[in-house]
Amino acid sequence: MLLMKITQPERVLRKAACTLNAVTSADQSTSPQPPARRARRADAERNRAAIIEAAGVVFAEQGCAVDVREIARRSGVGMGTLYRHFPTKDDLLATVMEREFTSWLTAAHEAAAATEDPWEALTGFFEQTLANQAHNRALVETYTATGTPARECARHRDAFIDELRIRCVDAGLLRDGVTTTDLVLLSTSLSQAVQAADDSRPGQWRRLLRISLDGLSSRNTEPLPESAPHAGAAT
C-alpha cells in the first residue's frame, strides 16, 4: 500500500476547510428563524403568561381545589394549550406559588429597606405577610399543607427574617432569647390562623398578631423556655 505524504500547505488548506465548514454550520444554526416560527413562539409565550396570570387570580379566589377549566376559560385558551404548558395542575400551582412568593419577598425587602425603625420593619413584615395571605386562599392552603414554601424559597425567607431579627437585637428592641426559628414558626402559625379565621372573622388574625408581637418586645424580661431538640437529634 502506498502512503500519501501530506505537505504542510495541504494541512493548512484542510484545516481552513474544516474551520470554514464549522463556521458555516454555526451560521446556519443561528440563522434567523422564519417569521411564521417566530410568531408561533410569541403566541406560545403570550398563552403561557395569560395562563399564569389567570391562575394566580383563580387560585387566590378559590384555593387549590379549583377546576383548571375555569383557569383555561379566564385565560382565553383551550384545555389542550393549557396542558401543553402545564401537564398537571400541580405544575401550574407550583409556578404560580413561586411567582407569588418572589413578588411578596421583593416587596418585603423594599418595605424593610425604606423603614428606619427596626421594630416597625419587623412588625411591618408580619403585617404584610398575613395581609397578603388573607387575600390568597391557595397560598395559605399550600403553606398549611406543607408547613413551608419550597426549599429555596424558604431559605431566602429565613435569611430575610434573620436580618430583621438582628436589626431589632442590635437596637435592643427584641426580647432576649428570641431566635430566627421562633420568628419563622410564628409566621407559619399565624398563617394557619388566617385560614382558621374564615370569612366570618376576617380581622381575627390582626388581634392574634398584636398579641404575638407584644410577646416579642424587649419589655418582657422573663426568660423564655428552652426550645425542645429536633426529633432524632443526638442527646
ZIRAKA-V775256 format. One record per pair of residues at least 4 apart in sequence whose ideal C-beta (glycine too) atoms are under 6 Angstrom apart, sorted by the first residue. I is the first residue (numbers start at 0). J is the second residue. Records with the same first field share a line. If there is no record, write none. Layout:
I: J, J
This chain:
5: 9, 10
32: 36, 37
46: 76, 80
47: 84
49: 74
50: 54, 74, 81, 84
53: 70, 73, 74
54: 58, 70, 91, 95
55: 95
57: 61, 65, 69, 70
58: 95, 137
59: 135
61: 65
62: 136, 137, 140
63: 137, 140
65: 69
67: 88
71: 76, 78, 81
76: 80, 81
82: 86
85: 90, 91
86: 90
96: 141
99: 138
100: 148, 152
103: 131
107: 124, 127
110: 123
111: 120
114: 119, 120
117: 166, 167, 170, 172
118: 167, 172
119: 123
120: 163
121: 163, 167
122: 212
124: 163
125: 208
129: 189, 193, 204
132: 138, 139, 190, 193
133: 193
139: 143, 190, 193, 194
142: 190
143: 191, 194
147: 153
148: 152, 153
157: 183
160: 179, 182, 183
161: 179
164: 179, 182
167: 172, 173
168: 173
171: 217
172: 217
173: 177, 217
174: 215, 217, 219
176: 223
177: 181, 215
185: 211
189: 208
192: 196, 204, 207
193: 204
196: 200, 203, 204
228: 232
